[in-house]
């Protein structure tokens, strides 16, 4: 039986189940029994990352530029964050524009047409619009993915990790075959450039992957752990939603990102270790089995402290924060793109991605490349 026929059969069967009957007027219980007896080969789809694309805006901003209007220095920023440069979107660019360019490159590398895509997932904390329309729908239209469902996923800097597991779940359930996952941010629009504790940390950018349902090949998103801790929601926020009344006289001051650095630091160091250890233990692996840990690129000190907590060299962690800063939901796909371009990822390599951010949210993916 061809994979296309299997995919169609799954979709039709699941649709019939939701309607409460199958051919022959089976009831819901009989329908579930029928579905449980489907051939084993129908459930063997693996969620594989088959391409990575990236986009960075033209403007590159070095630490020296902050000296013009902040009481800071290149040495202070570098030693406290590990950041030397970040990219800043043009005035005419929004999150969808950056995400669109990354998506185009990912599709081109995968050899796919936008019409091949069943679902578009966009992880972003800086959408084009607050609420709706979703940034995913804007990209869907601009790219011409006429057969795709599309929605945004809001999990801050853990967004891409959450989106990868969402794509995996859609694929292994038979609800989608080709999923375009995008992390895109225009953080420069939510920063208070009078606050040196936040404005030097962030950059703009986008990364995208195509996740495909395949039966052949060893590549696979093997497992994920997704977690949250809403009790600490207040330590990392972007005001401006229905919780906050923004008055016209306040201008944009009521919509700047706010962060309590020390609680975020302690949280991040703890959960990186927790997620990596959890994924390894439940899959019968040890740290030596991993080629790389790919963390959210928030702060080099967080990564160094996490490596010490895990008892591994910091070289086990891939970092590009020095060149792009913290790009929130875009940081992990941008890191994956850099790793591919530099030849650091080979077929069969085991890696763990780890994200942490506002919500608070955290999580990771175990991936065989």
C-alpha positions in Angstrom: 0.0 0.0 0.0 1.5 3.4 -1.0 2.1 6.0 1.7 -0.2 8.4 0.0 -3.1 5.9 0.2 -2.2 5.2 3.8 -2.3 8.9 4.6 -5.6 9.3 2.9 -7.1 6.3 4.6 -6.0 7.5 8.0 -7.5 10.9 7.4 -10.8 9.5 6.2 -11.0 7.0 9.0 -10.3 9.7 11.6 -12.9 12.0 10.1 -15.5 9.2 10.2 -14.6 8.5 13.8 -15.3 12.1 14.7 -18.7 11.8 13.0 -19.4 8.8 15.2 -19.5 6.1 12.5 -17.6 4.3 9.8 -18.7 2.5 6.7 -21.3 0.0 7.7 -22.7 2.4 10.3 -20.3 1.4 13.1 -20.8 3.2 16.3 -17.9 5.1 18.1 -16.8 2.0 20.1 -16.8 -0.2 17.0 -15.0 2.5 15.1 -12.2 2.7 17.7 -11.9 -1.1 17.6 -11.6 -0.9 13.8 -8.9 1.7 13.9 -6.9 -0.2 16.5 -6.7 -3.1 14.1 -5.2 -1.1 11.2 -2.0 -2.7 9.7 1.1 -1.9 11.7 2.7 -0.2 8.7 0.2 2.6 8.8 1.5 3.8 12.2 5.2 3.8 11.2 5.5 7.4 10.0 8.5 9.2 11.6 8.7 12.9 11.9 12.0 13.9 10.2 13.6 17.3 9.9 14.4 17.4 6.2 15.7 21.0 5.8 16.6 24.1 7.7 16.4 27.7 6.5 17.3 31.0 8.1 17.1 34.7 7.6 18.8 37.7 9.4 18.0 41.3 8.6 20.5 43.5 6.9 21.3 45.8 9.8 24.0 44.3 12.1 24.5 46.2 15.4 27.6 45.8 17.4 28.1 46.4 21.2 29.9 49.7 20.5 26.7 51.3 19.2 25.1 51.1 22.7 27.9 53.2 24.1 26.4 56.2 22.3 23.3 56.3 24.5 23.9 53.9 27.4 26.3 53.7 30.4 27.9 50.5 29.2 30.8 49.1 27.3 31.7 46.4 24.8 33.6 44.6 27.6 30.7 44.7 30.0 28.2 43.3 27.5 30.5 40.6 26.2 31.6 39.4 29.7 28.1 39.4 31.1 26.2 38.0 28.1 28.6 36.5 25.6 27.0 38.8 22.9 29.1 40.8 20.4 26.5 41.5 17.7 22.8 41.3 16.9 20.6 42.0 13.9 17.9 44.5 13.7 14.9 44.4 11.4 14.1 47.4 9.1 11.2 49.7 9.9 9.2 48.1 7.2 9.8 44.5 8.4 7.5 42.5 10.7 7.8 39.0 12.1 6.0 37.5 9.0 8.5 39.1 6.6 11.5 37.5 8.4 9.7 34.2 8.8 8.7 34.2 5.1 12.3 34.4 4.0 13.4 31.6 6.3 10.5 29.5 5.1 11.3 30.0 1.4 14.9 28.8 2.0 13.8 25.8 4.0 11.3 24.8 1.3 13.9 25.3 -1.5 16.4 23.0 0.4 13.7 20.4 0.9 12.8 20.5 -2.8 9.1 21.2 -2.0 6.4 23.5 -3.3 4.4 25.6 -0.8 1.4 23.6 -2.0 3.0 20.4 -0.5 2.6 21.9 3.0 -0.3 20.6 5.2 0.4 22.8 8.2 2.3 26.0 9.1 3.3 26.5 12.7 4.8 29.8 13.7 6.5 30.2 17.1 6.7 33.9 18.0 6.5 36.3 20.9 6.4 39.3 18.6 3.6 38.6 16.1 2.6 41.0 13.4 -0.7 41.6 15.2 -1.8 41.1 18.8 -4.2 38.2 18.7 -5.3 38.0 15.1 -4.7 37.6 12.2 -2.0 35.1 13.1 1.5 35.6 11.7 1.2 32.0 10.4 -1.8 33.0 8.2 0.1 36.0 6.8 3.0 33.7 5.9 0.6 31.1 4.5 -0.8 33.7 2.1 2.5 35.3 1.1 4.2 32.0 0.4 1.2 30.5 -1.5 0.6 27.4 0.8 -3.0 27.1 -0.4 -3.6 23.7 1.1 -2.2 24.4 4.6 -3.7 25.1 7.9 -1.8 27.7 9.9 -1.6 29.0 13.5 0.7 30.7 15.9 2.2 29.1 19.0 3.0 31.3 22.0 5.6 29.8 24.3 8.1 32.6 24.2 11.7 31.3 23.9 10.5 27.7 24.2 8.2 28.2 21.2 10.2 26.4 18.6 10.7 23.3 20.9 6.9 23.3 21.5 6.3 23.7 17.8 8.6 20.8 16.8 6.7 18.4 19.2 3.3 19.8 17.8 4.5 19.0 14.3 5.6 15.5 15.4 2.3 14.8 17.0 0.4 15.9 13.8 2.6 13.7 11.7 2.5 10.5 13.8 -1.3 10.8 14.2 -1.7 11.0 10.4 -3.2 14.5 10.5 -0.4 16.0 8.5 2.4 14.8 6.2 4.5 18.0 5.6 4.7 20.6 8.3 6.5 24.0 8.1 7.8 25.1 11.5 9.0 28.7 11.8 10.5 30.6 14.7 10.5 34.4 14.0 11.0 37.4 16.1 11.3 41.2 15.8 12.4 41.8 19.4 13.7 45.3 18.6 10.0 46.5 18.7 9.5 45.5 22.3 12.7 46.8 23.9 13.3 49.8 26.1 16.6 51.1 24.8 17.1 53.0 28.0 17.3 49.7 30.0 20.8 48.2 29.5 19.7 45.0 31.3 17.4 44.0 28.5 18.1 46.0 25.3 21.6 44.6 24.8 20.4 41.0 25.1 18.1 40.6 22.1 18.2 40.5 18.3 15.9 39.9 15.4 15.8 36.9 13.1 14.0 33.8 11.8 14.6 30.1 11.3 12.5 27.5 9.7 12.4 23.7 9.2 10.3 21.3 7.2 9.2 18.3 9.2 8.1 15.5 7.0 6.4 12.2 7.8 8.5 9.4 6.4 8.9 5.6 6.9 12.4 5.3 5.5 15.7 6.7 6.8 17.0 7.0 10.3 16.4 10.7 10.9 13.7 11.4 13.5 12.3 13.7 16.2 12.4 10.8 18.7 11.0 12.3 21.9 10.1 15.6 23.6 9.5 16.9 27.1 7.3 20.0 27.4 6.9 21.7 30.8 5.6 25.0 32.3 5.7 27.0 35.6 3.0 29.7 35.5 3.7 30.6 39.2 6.7 32.6 37.9 4.8 34.3 35.0 5.5 37.7 36.3 9.3 37.5 36.0 9.3 37.8 32.2 6.5 39.7 30.5 5.4 41.8 27.6 2.5 44.0 28.8 -0.2 45.2 26.5 -2.8 42.4 26.5 -6.2 42.3 28.1 -4.5 42.2 31.5 -3.0 45.6 30.9 -4.9 48.7 29.8 -2.6 50.7 27.7 -3.6 54.4 27.5 -2.8 56.5 24.5 -0.8 59.0 26.6 1.6 56.2 27.7 2.6 55.6 24.1 4.7 52.4 23.7 6.1 52.6 27.3 3.4 50.2 28.4 4.5 47.5 26.0 8.2 47.0 26.6 9.6 43.7 27.6 10.3 43.4 31.4 12.5 40.8 33.0 13.7 40.0 36.5 17.2 38.7 35.6 18.2 36.7 38.7 15.0 34.5 38.9 15.2 33.8 35.1 18.9 32.9 35.4 18.3 30.4 38.2 15.3 28.9 36.5 17.1 28.5 33.2 20.2 26.8 34.7 18.0 24.3 36.6 15.7 23.4 33.8 18.4 22.9 31.1 19.8 20.1 33.3 16.4 18.7 34.1 15.3 18.5 30.5 18.5 17.0 29.1 18.7 14.4 31.9 15.0 13.6 31.6 15.2 13.0 27.8 18.3 10.8 28.2 17.0 8.7 31.0 13.7 7.8 29.5 15.3 6.9 26.2 18.1 4.8 27.7 20.9 7.2 26.8 23.8 8.9 28.5 25.4 12.3 27.8 28.2 10.6 25.8 25.7 9.5 23.3 24.9 13.1 22.4 26.9 14.9 19.7 25.6 18.3 20.8 23.2 20.0 23.2 21.5 22.9 21.3 20.2 25.4 23.9 18.2 28.5 23.5 20.8 31.2 23.1 19.9 33.5 26.0 23.1 34.2 27.8 26.5 32.5 27.7 26.6 32.5 31.5 23.5 30.4 31.7 25.0 27.9 29.3 28.3 27.8 31.2 26.5 27.2 34.5 24.2 24.5 32.9 27.2 22.7 31.6 28.8 22.7 35.0 25.6 21.4 36.6 25.5 18.6 34.1 29.2 17.8 34.5 30.1 18.3 30.9 32.4 20.6 28.9 30.7 23.7 27.6 32.0 22.6 24.2 29.1 20.0 24.3 26.8 23.0 23.9 26.6 24.7 20.5 26.5 28.4 20.7 26.2 31.3 18.3 24.9 33.9 20.7 28.0 36.0 20.1 26.9 36.7 16.5 23.1 36.9 16.8 22.2 37.5 20.5 18.9 36.2 22.0 16.4 35.8 19.2 13.8 34.1 21.4 11.8 31.5 19.4 14.2 31.9 16.4 17.3 31.0 18.4 17.2 27.2 18.1 16.4 27.0 14.4 19.1 29.7 13.7 21.5 27.6 15.7 20.6 24.4 13.8 21.1 26.3 10.5 24.5 27.4 11.6 25.4 23.9 12.6 24.4 22.5 9.2 26.2 25.2 7.3 29.4 24.6 9.3 29.2 20.9 8.8 28.8 20.2 12.5 25.8 17.9 12.1 26.1 14.5 10.4 23.5 12.0 9.5 22.8 9.8 12.5 24.0 12.4 15.1 21.9 12.5 18.3 21.2 16.0 19.7 19.0 17.6 22.3 17.4 21.0 21.8 16.5 22.9 25.0 14.3 25.9 25.3 13.2 28.1 28.3 11.4 31.4 28.5 8.4 33.5 29.4 5.4 31.7 30.8 7.5 30.3 32.3 7.9 27.6 29.8 10.6 25.0 29.2 11.2 21.8 27.2 13.4 19.9 24.8 13.5 17.6 21.8 15.6 14.5 21.3 16.5 14.3 17.6 18.4 11.9 15.5 19.7 14.0 12.6 
